[in-house]
Structure formats: C-alpha cells, structure tokens
C-alpha cells in the first residue's frame, strides 16, 4: 500500500510511525549502523557525506547523525524520498537536525553528480523492487558513492512472516501496517538470494552478515573512487 499513489495522509503517517517503532525494536536501525561502522572502519574521518535512498520518515539519517555527533564526525546527510507526504513527514522529523537534507527524487534517477557521496545507504527499501530493478538501482547508486553502498533489509522466512503478522495484529489497527509488514517479508529474499543479487550487480566486493531477528546487512565496497 505504501507504494501506491494518493494514500490518505493520516494512514500513511501512522504507518510511518509504526515503522519507526519496528526499526527501533526489531534491529532495523542497529542493522544499518553495524554495517555503516564496518564500512567506515576504525579510523574515523573528520567528515562524512551520506546519501540515504528511500528514507521513509528519516529515522535512519537521525540515527546516523546521533552516532556521528557522539564521535565528533561532521556528517552531511542527504535523505531521498519519492512520496511527497512521506518527504514532508521526514522533514518534520529532522527539522532540528541541520545536517540532514530531505530531497524528493526517484531512486532510479537521482539528481547528483558521480562520486558525490562517501556512502550510499538503502535500508528496508530494496525488497520493494524486482531482481532486475534491484541490480539496476545498485549500478546507478555505485556511480554516486565513492567508498561503499550500505544495505540493510528483511530476510524471507515463514517464522518472520507469521511473527510479524501476529505482532502487528496485537500492536496496531493501521490497515497499511497490517498489510504491508507481512507482505514485505514475503517479498524479501533469503540470505543466499540477497548475496547472489548483490554479487550479480558486479559493482564491488560484498561483505554480508545476518542481524537478529531476520535481517541482513551488507557492505558493497566501491574501490575508493575519488
């Protein structure tokens, strides 16, 4: 439902709030941060430029901003969202975080010059697309990043599917959450399928690891292009 046009703003806003809660308690944010820290390495730079594609309500950029601030790293974050209602909510959520800029754009044709960012991030986003489109997106994003693409997404599993169905039925009456959360698990890939897709994109070495519960994180190195 989230991908359809003309959603009712109040239903979408409540669904996005539910997703922020799920990310907080089901390791969505932790998965991204673990992968990003691996991509950055032990030697922290003074500055980082990050592109977050399909940002939703920008809870991941907010987590990155807080992580960077604790480590005295100047993080300049551009968060991209195609839906205008979601982009407005993301802007409201990050209004007090000056280092985060919200932009409306299509993930398939991002309006940035090659090598504009150190890292490109996609969290809980790629399962919305077909295998061929995922590979196209990765190849496009690889032109924009200098160091790595960081990916976090769901792992398909019967336990995850029935677990999220039960959890959402107990926790919310929001129709979008009730439909989209289980459907997202069904549309996701297994760990080995994710690895195959990332390897088929052929944009750089892939390092993947699993994150409990039923999430994967990956770092695709881009070869340090300047």
C-alpha positions as CSV (number, residue, x, y, z in Angstrom):
1,X,0.0,0.0,0.0
2,X,2.8,2.4,0.8
3,X,4.0,2.3,-2.8
4,X,0.6,3.3,-4.2
5,X,-0.2,7.0,-5.0
6,X,-2.8,9.0,-3.2
7,X,-2.6,7.3,0.2
8,X,-4.6,9.0,3.0
9,X,-2.1,11.2,4.9
10,X,-3.3,10.1,8.3
11,X,-3.0,6.4,7.5
12,X,0.5,6.9,5.9
13,X,1.7,9.0,8.9
14,X,0.6,6.4,11.4
15,X,2.2,3.6,9.3
16,X,5.5,5.5,9.2
17,X,5.3,5.9,13.0
18,X,4.8,2.2,13.3
19,X,7.8,1.6,11.1
20,X,10.0,3.8,13.2
21,X,9.0,1.7,16.3
22,X,9.6,-1.6,14.4
23,X,13.1,-0.3,13.3
24,X,13.9,0.6,16.9
25,X,12.9,-2.7,18.5
26,X,13.5,-5.1,15.7
27,X,17.1,-4.1,14.9
28,X,16.4,-2.1,11.7
29,X,18.5,0.9,12.9
30,X,21.1,-1.4,14.5
31,X,21.5,-3.4,11.3
32,X,22.3,-0.2,9.3
33,X,24.6,1.2,11.9
34,X,26.5,-2.0,12.3
35,X,27.1,-2.2,8.5
36,X,28.0,1.5,8.3
37,X,30.6,1.2,11.1
38,X,32.2,-1.7,9.2
39,X,32.2,0.4,6.0
40,X,33.8,3.4,7.8
41,X,36.4,1.3,9.6
42,X,38.3,2.0,12.8
43,X,39.9,5.3,11.7
44,X,37.1,7.8,11.8
45,X,37.3,10.7,9.3
46,X,36.5,14.3,10.3
47,X,33.7,14.5,7.7
48,X,31.3,12.0,6.1
49,X,28.9,12.5,3.2
50,X,26.0,10.1,3.1
51,X,23.1,9.5,0.8
52,X,20.1,7.6,2.2
53,X,17.8,6.4,-0.5
54,X,14.1,5.6,0.3
55,X,14.5,7.3,3.6
56,X,10.9,7.0,4.7
57,X,10.5,9.2,7.8
58,X,14.3,9.6,8.1
59,X,14.8,7.6,11.3
60,X,18.0,6.1,9.8
61,X,19.6,9.5,9.0
62,X,18.6,10.7,12.5
63,X,20.4,7.6,14.0
64,X,23.5,8.3,11.8
65,X,23.5,11.9,12.8
66,X,23.4,11.0,16.5
67,X,26.2,8.4,16.0
68,X,28.4,10.9,14.2
69,X,27.8,13.6,16.7
70,X,28.9,11.3,19.6
71,X,32.1,10.7,17.7
72,X,32.7,14.3,16.7
73,X,32.3,13.5,13.0
74,X,30.7,16.1,10.8
75,X,28.1,14.0,8.9
76,X,26.4,15.7,5.9
77,X,23.4,13.5,5.1
78,X,21.0,13.8,2.1
79,X,17.9,11.7,2.5
80,X,15.8,10.9,-0.6
81,X,12.1,10.1,-0.7
82,X,9.8,10.0,-3.7
83,X,6.4,10.3,-1.9
84,X,5.6,13.9,-1.1
85,X,3.7,13.1,2.1
86,X,6.5,10.9,3.4
87,X,9.1,13.5,2.5
88,X,7.2,16.2,4.4
89,X,7.0,13.9,7.5
90,X,10.7,13.2,7.1
91,X,11.4,17.0,7.0
92,X,9.3,17.4,10.2
93,X,11.1,14.6,12.0
94,X,14.6,16.1,11.2
95,X,13.8,19.8,11.4
96,X,16.2,20.3,14.3
97,X,19.0,18.3,12.7
98,X,20.6,20.8,10.3
99,X,23.0,18.3,8.8
100,X,20.1,16.3,7.2
101,X,18.6,17.5,4.0
102,X,15.4,15.9,2.7
103,X,15.0,15.8,-1.1
104,X,12.1,14.4,-3.2
105,X,13.5,12.3,-6.0
106,X,13.2,9.0,-7.8
107,X,15.7,6.4,-6.6
108,X,16.1,5.2,-10.2
109,X,17.3,8.6,-11.5
110,X,18.9,10.6,-8.6
111,X,19.9,14.2,-9.4
112,X,23.5,14.0,-8.2
113,X,26.9,14.1,-9.9
114,X,29.1,11.0,-9.9
115,X,31.0,10.4,-6.7
116,X,29.0,12.9,-4.7
117,X,28.9,10.9,-1.5
118,X,31.2,8.7,0.6
119,X,28.4,6.2,1.3
120,X,25.0,5.3,-0.2
121,X,22.6,3.7,2.2
122,X,19.4,1.7,1.4
123,X,17.5,0.4,4.5
124,X,14.4,-1.8,4.2
125,X,14.0,-0.4,0.7
126,X,15.2,-2.9,-2.0
127,X,12.6,-5.5,-1.3
128,X,10.1,-3.2,-2.9
129,X,11.6,-4.0,-6.3
130,X,12.1,-6.9,-8.7
131,X,15.5,-8.6,-9.0
132,X,16.3,-6.9,-12.3
133,X,15.4,-3.5,-10.9
134,X,17.5,-4.0,-7.8
135,X,20.5,-4.7,-9.9
136,X,19.8,-1.5,-12.0
137,X,19.5,0.5,-8.8
138,X,22.7,-0.8,-7.3
139,X,24.6,0.0,-10.5
140,X,23.1,3.6,-10.6
141,X,24.0,4.2,-6.9
142,X,27.5,2.8,-7.4
143,X,28.2,5.8,-9.7
144,X,27.2,8.2,-6.8
145,X,29.3,6.7,-4.0
146,X,33.0,6.8,-3.5
147,X,33.6,4.2,-0.8
148,X,30.7,1.8,-0.3
149,X,27.0,1.0,-0.6
150,X,25.5,0.0,2.8
151,X,22.3,-2.1,2.6
152,X,20.0,-3.5,5.3
153,X,16.9,-5.4,4.5
154,X,14.5,-8.2,5.5
155,X,15.2,-11.9,5.2
156,X,12.3,-14.0,4.0
157,X,11.3,-16.7,6.4
158,X,8.0,-18.4,7.5
159,X,8.8,-17.6,11.1
160,X,9.4,-13.9,10.3
161,X,6.2,-13.8,8.2
162,X,3.9,-15.3,10.9
163,X,5.7,-13.5,13.6
164,X,5.2,-10.0,12.0
165,X,1.6,-10.9,11.3
166,X,0.9,-11.7,14.9
167,X,2.9,-8.7,16.2
168,X,1.2,-6.1,14.0
169,X,-2.3,-7.5,14.8
170,X,-1.6,-7.2,18.5
171,X,0.0,-3.7,18.2
172,X,-2.0,-1.7,15.7
173,X,-5.2,-1.3,13.7
174,X,-3.5,0.6,10.9
175,X,-4.5,-1.1,7.7
176,X,-1.3,-0.2,5.9
177,X,0.9,-1.7,8.6
178,X,-1.2,-4.8,8.8
179,X,-1.0,-5.4,5.0
180,X,2.5,-4.1,4.2
181,X,4.5,-5.6,7.1
182,X,3.8,-9.2,6.3
183,X,3.8,-8.6,2.6
184,X,7.3,-7.0,2.9
185,X,8.6,-10.2,4.5
186,X,7.0,-12.3,1.7
187,X,8.6,-10.1,-1.0
188,X,12.0,-10.1,0.6
189,X,14.8,-12.6,-0.2
190,X,16.7,-15.3,1.7
191,X,20.2,-14.6,2.8
192,X,21.7,-16.5,-0.1
193,X,19.4,-14.9,-2.6
194,X,20.5,-11.4,-1.3
195,X,24.1,-12.4,-1.7
196,X,23.5,-13.6,-5.2
197,X,21.8,-10.3,-6.2
198,X,24.5,-8.1,-4.7
199,X,27.1,-10.2,-6.5
200,X,25.3,-10.1,-9.8
201,X,25.3,-6.3,-9.7
202,X,29.1,-6.7,-10.0
203,X,29.9,-3.3,-8.5
204,X,32.4,-4.4,-5.9
205,X,33.3,-6.9,-3.2
206,X,30.3,-7.9,-1.0
207,X,30.5,-8.5,2.8
208,X,27.2,-9.7,4.3
209,X,26.1,-10.6,7.8
210,X,22.8,-11.6,9.5
211,X,21.2,-9.5,12.2
212,X,18.7,-10.9,14.6
213,X,15.8,-11.0,14.0
214,X,15.5,-11.9,10.3
215,X,17.5,-9.1,8.8
216,X,20.6,-8.9,6.7
217,X,23.2,-6.2,6.4
218,X,25.7,-5.8,3.6
219,X,28.6,-3.6,2.6
220,X,29.5,-3.4,-1.1
221,X,32.9,-1.8,-1.5
222,X,33.3,0.6,-4.4
223,X,37.0,0.7,-4.6
224,X,37.7,4.1,-3.0
225,X,36.9,6.1,-6.2
226,X,37.8,9.8,-5.8
